[in-house]
Amino acid sequence: MPAKSNSLKSLADLKQVQRSLAEQRQREAAEAVAQAAAQKMRLADQDLFSRAIGATKPLRQKAAVPLAPEPPAPIPVQQQLDEQRVMRESLSDEFDVSTLLDTDDAMSFRRPGINTDVTRKLRAGEWSIQREIDLHGMRSDEARDALGAFIRDAYKQGLRCVRVVHGKGLGSPGKQPVLKAKVQRWLIQKNETLAFVQAKPAEGGAGALVVLLAPSRR
């Protein structure tokens, strides 16, 4: 009897194993069917989308937008205007000033419309000298350029009264004050000059001029 009982038990175990294998194959088959169905559905969806949008073309690559170059350095307009003005000035050494100078005891100049009180007050020292330039010892062309720049800068800065030292000409050939006469001509040709007088002895006397400038329009 025991031997028969063991045989039955082994047979039952075998059938159990067979059922388990069969169930596993069924599950695998079901999973395979499900995966195939899902793949079929994805392909169908893709096909439907392709038919819906029609033929497609690749997007064109957008042209690169160049960055704006760095702006050029600002043009020094005022400097250019000043340089053009200097070129236009062309102060002449041949300008006749004989009819413009007051041949008083110390020689002076005032523009038409400027009262004689102006030169009187200049000579009396009622205007404070704000700046001066010394042209003594310079060559004629150097002195002309230096004086033009000095008067122009003083005017732009709003200065009203300046002194111009030209020397007495003691070191010139023949002891003649050549630069003195030229400085008078140049100053009269400068629009910024309203009047000038010979400086007081303590301020240079016959070797310098005290110049009144027009008020700046800045």
C-alpha positions in Angstrom: 0.0 0.0 0.0 2.7 2.6 0.7 4.2 2.1 -2.7 0.9 2.7 -4.4 0.3 5.9 -2.3 3.6 7.3 -3.4 2.9 6.7 -7.0 -0.4 8.6 -6.8 1.3 11.5 -5.1 4.0 11.7 -7.8 1.3 11.6 -10.5 -0.6 14.4 -8.8 2.6 16.5 -8.6 3.3 16.0 -12.3 -0.2 17.1 -13.3 0.2 20.2 -11.1 3.4 21.0 -12.9 1.8 20.5 -16.2 -1.1 22.8 -15.3 1.3 25.5 -14.1 3.3 25.3 -17.4 0.1 25.4 -19.4 -1.1 28.5 -17.4 2.3 30.2 -17.9 2.1 29.5 -21.7 -1.4 31.0 -21.8 -0.3 34.1 -20.0 2.7 34.6 -22.3 0.4 34.0 -25.3 -2.0 36.6 -23.9 0.7 39.1 -23.4 2.1 38.6 -26.9 -1.4 39.1 -28.3 -1.8 42.3 -26.2 1.6 43.7 -27.4 0.8 42.9 -31.0 -2.5 44.7 -30.7 -0.8 47.7 -29.1 1.8 47.9 -31.8 -0.9 47.6 -34.5 -2.8 50.5 -32.8 0.3 52.7 -32.7 1.0 52.0 -36.4 -2.6 52.8 -37.2 -2.4 56.1 -35.3 0.8 57.1 -37.0 -0.7 56.3 -40.4 -3.8 58.3 -39.5 -1.7 61.3 -38.5 0.4 61.2 -41.7 -2.7 61.1 -43.8 -4.2 64.0 -41.9 -1.3 66.4 -42.2 -0.3 65.4 -45.7 3.2 65.7 -47.2 5.7 67.6 -45.0 8.9 69.6 -45.7 11.8 70.2 -43.4 11.8 73.7 -41.9 14.1 76.2 -43.4 16.9 77.3 -41.2 16.5 80.9 -40.2 19.2 83.2 -41.4 21.4 84.4 -38.6 20.7 88.0 -37.6 24.0 89.9 -37.5 24.6 91.9 -34.3 24.8 95.6 -34.7 28.4 96.9 -34.9 29.7 99.0 -32.2 28.7 102.7 -32.7 31.5 104.8 -34.1 33.2 107.3 -31.8 31.3 110.6 -31.4 32.4 113.2 -33.9 34.1 116.1 -32.1 31.8 118.6 -33.8 32.9 121.6 -31.7 36.5 120.8 -32.3 35.9 120.7 -36.1 34.0 124.0 -35.9 36.9 125.6 -34.0 39.4 124.4 -36.5 37.3 125.7 -39.4 37.0 129.0 -37.7 40.8 129.2 -37.2 41.3 128.5 -40.9 38.8 131.3 -41.8 40.4 133.9 -39.5 43.6 134.2 -41.5 44.7 137.3 -39.5 46.5 139.6 -41.9 49.7 141.5 -41.1 48.7 144.1 -43.8 45.4 145.1 -42.2 45.3 148.9 -42.0 44.5 150.0 -38.4 45.5 153.7 -38.7 42.0 154.9 -38.9 40.7 152.7 -36.1 43.2 153.6 -33.4 42.6 156.5 -31.0 45.8 158.5 -31.3 45.7 159.6 -27.7 48.5 159.8 -25.2 48.8 156.0 -25.0 47.2 154.7 -28.2 43.9 152.7 -27.8 41.1 151.0 -29.8 37.4 150.7 -29.4 34.9 149.3 -31.8 32.2 151.6 -33.3 29.4 151.9 -30.7 31.7 151.4 -27.7 31.7 154.5 -25.5 34.9 156.3 -24.7 34.2 155.6 -21.0 35.2 151.9 -21.7 38.7 152.8 -22.7 39.0 155.2 -19.9 38.0 152.6 -17.3 40.3 150.0 -18.9 43.2 152.5 -18.6 42.2 153.2 -15.0 42.3 149.6 -14.1 38.6 149.3 -13.3 38.5 146.0 -15.1 40.2 143.1 -13.3 42.7 141.3 -15.5 41.7 137.6 -15.5 44.4 136.1 -17.6 47.4 137.1 -19.7 49.6 135.8 -22.5 53.3 136.6 -23.1 54.2 136.8 -26.8 57.6 138.4 -26.1 60.4 136.6 -28.0 58.1 134.6 -30.3 58.4 134.6 -34.1 55.6 136.5 -35.9 53.7 133.3 -37.1 54.0 131.7 -33.6 52.7 134.8 -31.9 49.8 135.1 -34.3 48.6 131.5 -33.7 49.2 131.8 -30.0 47.2 135.0 -29.7 44.3 133.7 -31.8 44.0 130.6 -29.6 44.3 132.6 -26.4 41.6 135.1 -27.3 39.3 132.3 -28.6 39.7 130.2 -25.4 39.3 133.2 -23.1 36.1 134.2 -24.9 34.7 130.7 -24.7 35.4 130.6 -20.9 33.5 133.9 -20.4 36.6 136.0 -19.5 36.2 139.7 -20.1 39.5 141.4 -19.5 43.0 140.0 -20.4 46.5 141.3 -20.9 48.6 140.6 -23.9 52.4 141.1 -23.5 54.1 141.8 -26.8 57.3 143.4 -25.6 58.8 146.8 -26.4 60.9 145.6 -29.3 64.2 146.5 -27.6 65.8 143.3 -28.9 64.5 143.7 -32.4 66.6 145.0 -35.3 66.6 148.7 -35.2 65.0 148.6 -31.8 61.6 148.8 -33.5 58.6 147.2 -31.8 57.5 145.1 -34.8 55.4 142.6 -32.8 53.6 145.4 -31.0 52.1 146.8 -34.3 51.1 143.3 -35.5 49.4 142.4 -32.2 47.3 145.6 -32.6 46.3 144.5 -36.1 45.5 141.0 -35.0 43.4 142.0 -32.1 41.3 144.5 -34.2 40.6 141.7 -36.6 39.3 139.4 -33.8 35.5 139.8 -33.4 35.9 139.0 -29.7 37.8 142.2 -29.1 35.7 145.2 -28.0 38.6 147.5 -27.0 42.1 147.7 -25.8 44.5 150.2 -24.3 48.2 150.3 -23.5 48.8 148.8 -20.1 49.8 150.9 -17.1 53.5 151.1 -16.3 53.2 148.7 -13.5 51.5 146.2 -15.8 53.9 146.4 -18.7 53.4 149.9 -20.1 54.3 150.2 -23.8 55.1 146.5 -23.9 51.6 145.2 -23.2 47.9 145.8 -24.0 44.9 145.4 -21.7 42.0 143.9 -23.8 38.3 144.0 -23.2 36.5 141.0 -24.7 32.9 140.8 -25.8 30.6 138.8 -23.4 30.4 135.1 -24.3 27.1 133.8 -25.8 27.5 130.3 -24.3 
